[in-house]
Amino acid sequence: MAPSAIDIRSPFQQEFVDPNDLRMTFSLAMSAMYKKEVPLYGDLIKIVQSVNDETLKKSTDPKITAMRNGDLASERLEFERHGAIRLGTPHELQTVRRIFAVIGMYPVGYYDLSPAGLPMHATCFRPTTPAALSRNPFRVFTTLLRPDLLKDAQSKDLALELLTKRNIFSPELIELLNVAERQNYRLRPIEASTFVRESMKTFGWRPIAAASKDVYRKLKDEHPILADVACFQSAHINHLTPRTLDIAAAQERMRMEGLRVKERIEGPPPRMCPVLLRQTSFLALEESTHFPGEGGLEEGCHKARFGEIEERGAAVTERGRFLYDELLNEAMRQISACPRSVDTSQKDKILFNTFARFPDDWDELRRQALVYFDYYLGASAKGATIPPSPSVEDLVARGVLAAVPITYEDFLPMSAAGIFQSNLGNDTKIIDGAATSFPDHFGFQQALGCAVADLDTVYAMAQDASLRRCALELGMAEDALL
């Protein structure tokens, strides 16, 4: 059939849509919807694309150089986004899990936000294989309210009453999820089009609240994030984040364009070899809202949605994360001991100096197994003599193998919490025991209805798969380099 021909087969004769293609369609639809709802998002995209173009031209970072030379797909930058949603009940979480499964996204990692005083825990829905990530790395940071951690009993009861009554999923979407599950989480083109349209209703902004103005104020006084979770009729996307290759340059450009930018960048300090994740944003916008009342709708406003950008570094190993956490805790202790007169630049300097103990050289990071790498055949691979028991380091040194760091595809809990707090304009803790962790990994998985994949396992599998591929290409046993 020619590409321009009309497909006259019935929907039941058509081929299933590739989940990677459907994920692209889904993420583009969400981006278009969010740009319409938050026009400043369009300005943010232009800033990030401009900074990325400049960085690709001048950077010496091997991962960016690989993008420039075409060794890695730089196209993903144009489409790369992460969204964030806040859910209120296990039913909502399980249904969202079903939605994302249709577009090839699965729960990876458990995040406890209670140390920041937030009664929430979360996971990241995302693709999990290198091939799927290269097609479209869309990810959604998904939080679930934890009513058991709320201090105020009245606020808890009000929130649960609202959440029990609401339904954020259309009947058409639920029916399509049932169809997809009967078809091994696949949809045909006509089904996929309706699926995307109905899904956007779940994640779009609805300006008429589900709560009265008095109830909204009560929950907002407890904490704005509680009002945002419970008082509205959708799980509205509260930000949609593009990836920048130079977050400092992007932040400065945002200031120059007149955006109200956060005071500091969240995450690790700037490095020659960036690791994990750095984030910043412009502050949340006030949006017109109508609240139901006895005399009809009352006008009001709500503030929750904002414009975030991120810079993604390398994925660290368990050993690398242990060192990162150790240095971060040490820096935070020093910063917390500073007098109030110490400004942000001095605090950033403390963080930078403390992280001097984290190697800032790709070869050293690889030798110390602090970062995960993707291996491929190097310039000297053709005709190379391979010893009986080769070491990866020896093959890299000889140019038989080359390596680039694997991109960190996930999130930093405290960085996410910092973004939440700063954009809601309220540092009030709504659970007891600020700076105390109350993780409930098992409870989250029960609410989700399935296990959450371990971050390190996902990255280790990707690294091992690249070594197996290289071994086969060198004519060796598949596990010879593991």
Secondary structure, DSSP 4 states (H G I P E B T S, - for coil): --TTS---S-TTTSPPPPHHHHHHHHHHHHHHHHHHH-THHHHHHHHHHHHHHHHHHH---HHHHHHHHTSS-THHHHH-EEEEEEE-SHHHHHHHHHHHHHTT-EEEEEEE-GGGT-SEEEEEEE--SHHHHHH---EEEEEEE-GGG-S-HHHHHHHHHHHHH---S-HHHHHHHHHHHHTTS---HHHHHHHHHHHHHHHS--SB-SS-HHHHHHHHHH-HHHHHHHSSSS----EEEEB-S-HHHHHHHHHHTT--B-SS-BSSPP-SS-BSEEEEEEPPPEEEEEEEETTEEEEEEEE---EEEEEE-BPB-HHHHHHHHHHHHHHHHHHHTS-TT--HHHHHHHHHHHGGGS---HHHHHHTT-B-EEEEE-TT-TTPPPPSS--HHHHHHTTSEEEEEPBP-S--HHHHHHHHHHHHT-----SSSTT-----HHHHHHHHTSPPBPHHHHHHHHHHHHHHHHHHHTTS-TTTT-
